[in-house]
Amino acid sequence: MKWQTLLFSQVSDQSVLAEQIRANLKVQGYKPYDPFPGGLGSPIGKVLRLRMFLAPLHSRWARICIAPQDELPHALLETLELSGIFLQVLDDEAFKIQYIDAQNGVISSWQALEGFLAEGKTVADLEAAAQKPALIQKQSSSLNLPPDIEQMANAKGVNMTQVDKMMGKMTRRLLGKEQESETLQQAKGSLSQTAAFDWNAPSGQRLMAVMACLAVPQDYWREPSWDALTTAYQVARQRQRGQGDLLPIDATALEAVPNALEYTLLYFSKKIT
């Protein structure tokens, strides 16, 4: 899995939805945890992790950002009694979009999305967008930076080679220990070029074309990326507790997601028996 997110419509309260999700997952045997600064740490032993952030609402839409490596239990989608859309990018060529019906659960059909169409758009437009030929991809960078961080640095005229070297040193310093905490593992993923999905990939281009046909706040459904959000949230929690000085790379992370602390942390684990 490259990327995944969950969108619910007609949501009036972020905190109420967060409590609904917590209660639902508790019934399924999941327990909340907090690996970030000030939290009680990560669960030990063999566990199934489900890591999510609930974004601030936008026009009564709620976005739930989901870690690309984690599997969202379908029981959650079928019991919240909310209508929405589940988006997944499987790889550089394929994506999946499913309608979530408040009463009937998950439905995989273009026709099911008719109620979310933007003004002037049709189901045929959705189908055509899904088959849209991909434009030529930009040449991949040789730098070990996530695409979103590289794009921001380029826009500001930052010396990319120097940033790459600095991040490499930080990675070696932070990750050189025998055991890595979950937050360090997340940092390692964020500093890997393969960690962040490149929306110039064919699957990304087609999914963006499909979403342009829907009455969903544009960009809200896909930004920030999981890596950008978790990195900014980590830095924001550190600052909140007065832990350490703010490094230049930390400032860049916070600039990418300045409202990181407005996202509701929804990290859960379930023991594997």
C-alpha positions in Angstrom: 0.0 0.0 0.0 1.3 3.4 -1.0 -1.3 5.7 0.5 -4.8 5.6 2.0 -7.3 7.9 3.5 -10.9 7.8 4.7 -13.4 10.6 4.1 -16.8 11.0 5.9 -19.4 13.6 4.9 -21.9 15.5 7.0 -19.8 15.4 10.1 -20.6 18.2 12.6 -18.1 17.6 15.4 -14.5 16.3 15.2 -14.3 15.2 18.9 -17.6 13.3 18.7 -16.4 11.4 15.6 -13.1 10.6 17.4 -15.0 9.2 20.3 -17.1 7.1 18.0 -14.0 5.6 16.4 -12.4 4.9 19.8 -15.5 3.2 21.1 -15.9 1.1 17.9 -12.3 -0.1 18.0 -12.5 -0.9 21.7 -15.3 -3.3 21.0 -13.0 -4.9 18.4 -10.2 -5.5 20.9 -8.1 -2.5 20.1 -6.4 -0.3 22.8 -5.2 3.3 22.3 -1.6 4.2 22.7 0.6 7.3 22.3 4.2 7.0 21.1 4.8 10.7 20.8 6.6 13.0 23.3 4.5 13.1 26.5 2.7 9.8 25.7 3.1 6.5 27.4 5.0 4.9 24.6 4.4 2.0 22.1 2.9 -1.4 23.0 5.4 -4.3 23.3 5.1 -7.8 22.0 3.2 -9.0 19.0 0.6 -6.5 18.1 -1.5 -5.4 15.2 -1.2 -1.6 14.8 -3.7 0.8 13.4 -2.4 4.4 13.2 -4.6 7.3 12.2 -5.1 11.0 12.5 -8.4 12.7 12.3 -8.0 16.1 10.5 -9.9 19.2 11.4 -13.3 19.3 9.6 -13.6 21.1 6.3 -17.1 22.0 5.0 -18.5 19.1 7.2 -16.1 16.7 5.6 -13.8 14.7 7.9 -10.6 13.2 6.7 -8.9 10.3 8.5 -5.3 9.9 7.5 -4.2 6.3 7.8 -0.6 4.9 7.9 0.1 3.3 4.5 1.4 0.1 6.2 -1.7 -0.5 8.3 -5.0 -2.3 7.5 -8.2 -0.6 8.3 -10.8 -3.2 9.6 -13.9 -3.2 7.5 -16.0 -3.6 10.7 -15.1 0.1 11.4 -16.5 1.2 8.1 -19.6 -0.8 8.5 -20.6 0.2 12.0 -20.0 3.9 12.2 -23.2 4.6 10.3 -21.7 7.4 8.3 -21.5 7.9 4.6 -18.2 8.5 2.9 -15.4 7.4 0.6 -12.4 5.1 1.3 -9.4 5.9 -1.0 -6.4 3.6 -1.4 -3.4 3.8 -3.7 -2.1 0.3 -4.1 1.0 1.0 -6.2 2.2 3.3 -8.9 -0.4 2.0 -11.4 -3.5 1.0 -9.4 -5.8 2.7 -6.9 -9.1 1.7 -5.3 -12.1 4.0 -4.4 -15.0 2.6 -2.4 -18.3 4.2 -1.3 -19.2 3.8 2.4 -23.0 3.6 2.9 -24.3 4.6 6.3 -26.6 1.5 6.3 -25.2 -0.9 3.9 -21.4 -0.7 4.4 -18.8 -0.7 1.7 -19.9 -0.6 -2.0 -17.5 -0.8 -4.9 -19.1 0.9 -7.9 -18.9 4.2 -9.7 -22.7 4.5 -9.5 -22.6 4.5 -5.7 -20.6 7.7 -5.8 -23.3 9.6 -7.7 -24.4 11.5 -4.5 -21.0 13.0 -4.2 -20.6 14.3 -7.7 -19.6 17.9 -8.2 -22.0 20.2 -10.1 -22.0 19.4 -13.8 -20.2 16.1 -13.4 -21.6 12.6 -14.2 -20.8 9.0 -13.4 -19.4 8.7 -16.9 -16.9 11.5 -16.0 -15.7 9.4 -13.1 -15.2 6.4 -15.3 -13.4 8.4 -17.9 -11.1 10.0 -15.3 -10.2 6.6 -13.9 -9.0 5.5 -17.4 -7.3 8.8 -18.2 -3.8 8.3 -19.8 -1.1 9.4 -17.4 1.2 12.2 -18.3 4.9 11.6 -18.6 6.4 11.4 -15.1 9.1 13.8 -14.0 12.6 12.4 -13.7 13.1 10.9 -10.3 15.6 12.7 -8.0 18.8 11.1 -6.8 18.3 12.8 -3.4 17.0 10.8 -0.4 14.2 13.2 0.4 10.4 12.7 0.4 8.9 14.4 -2.7 6.8 16.8 -0.7 9.8 18.0 1.3 12.0 18.3 -1.8 9.2 20.3 -3.6 8.9 22.8 -0.7 12.7 23.2 -0.5 13.0 23.8 -4.2 10.3 26.4 -4.1 12.2 28.3 -1.4 15.5 28.1 -3.2 17.1 25.9 -0.6 20.3 24.0 -1.5 18.9 20.5 -1.9 22.3 18.8 -1.6 23.0 20.4 1.7 19.5 19.5 3.0 20.1 15.9 1.8 23.4 15.7 3.7 21.9 17.2 6.8 19.0 14.8 6.9 21.4 11.9 6.2 23.5 12.8 9.3 20.3 13.2 11.4 19.1 9.8 10.3 22.4 8.1 11.2 22.6 9.9 14.5 18.9 9.1 15.4 18.7 5.6 14.1 22.2 4.3 14.9 21.0 2.6 18.1 20.3 -1.1 18.4 16.6 -0.7 19.2 14.4 1.9 17.6 11.3 3.4 19.2 8.2 3.7 17.0 8.7 7.4 16.6 12.2 6.9 15.3 11.0 4.2 12.9 8.5 6.8 11.7 11.3 9.3 11.3 13.3 6.8 9.3 10.4 6.2 7.0 9.9 10.0 6.6 13.6 10.4 5.5 13.3 7.6 2.9 12.5 8.6 -0.6 10.2 5.7 -1.0 8.2 6.6 2.1 6.1 9.3 0.5 3.8 8.6 -2.4 4.6 10.6 -5.6 1.3 11.9 -7.0 3.0 12.1 -10.4 2.7 8.3 -10.6 -0.1 7.1 -13.0 -2.3 5.9 -10.1 -1.9 9.3 -8.4 -2.8 11.3 -11.6 -5.9 9.2 -12.2 -7.1 9.4 -8.6 -6.7 13.2 -8.6 -8.7 13.3 -11.9 -11.4 11.2 -10.3 -11.6 13.3 -7.1 -11.8 16.5 -9.3 -15.2 15.1 -10.3 -16.5 14.9 -6.7 -17.7 17.6 -4.4 -15.0 17.0 -1.9 -12.8 20.0 -0.8 -9.8 19.8 -3.2 -6.4 19.1 -1.7 -8.1 18.5 1.8 -8.5 14.8 0.9 -4.8 14.2 0.2 -2.8 16.8 2.0 -0.8 16.7 4.2 0.9 13.4 3.4 1.3 10.8 6.2 5.0 11.5 6.4 4.6 15.3 6.6 1.9 15.0 9.2 3.7 12.6 11.5 6.9 14.5 11.3 5.2 17.8 12.1 3.2 16.3 14.9 6.3 14.8 16.5 8.1 18.3 16.4 5.0 20.1 17.6 4.7 17.7 20.6 8.3 18.2 21.4 7.9 22.0 21.3 4.8 21.7 23.4 6.8 20.1 26.2 9.8 22.4 25.7 12.1 19.5 24.6 15.2 20.8 22.7 15.9 23.6 20.3 14.1 23.9 17.0 16.4 22.8 14.2 16.0 24.2 10.6 14.6 20.9 9.4 12.1 21.0 12.3 10.9 24.5 11.2 10.4 23.2 7.7 8.3 20.3 9.0 6.1 22.6 11.0 5.8 25.0 8.1 4.4 22.1 6.0 1.7 21.4 8.7 1.4 24.4 11.0 -1.8 23.1 12.6 -0.5 19.6 13.4 -1.7 19.7 16.9 -5.3 20.3 15.7 -5.2 16.7 14.3 -6.7 14.1 16.7 -4.3 11.2 17.4 -5.9 7.8 16.8 -3.3 5.2 17.4 -4.4 1.7 18.4 -3.0 -1.7 18.9 -4.4 -5.2 19.2 -2.6 -8.2 20.6 -1.9 -11.0 18.1 -2.7 -14.4 19.6 
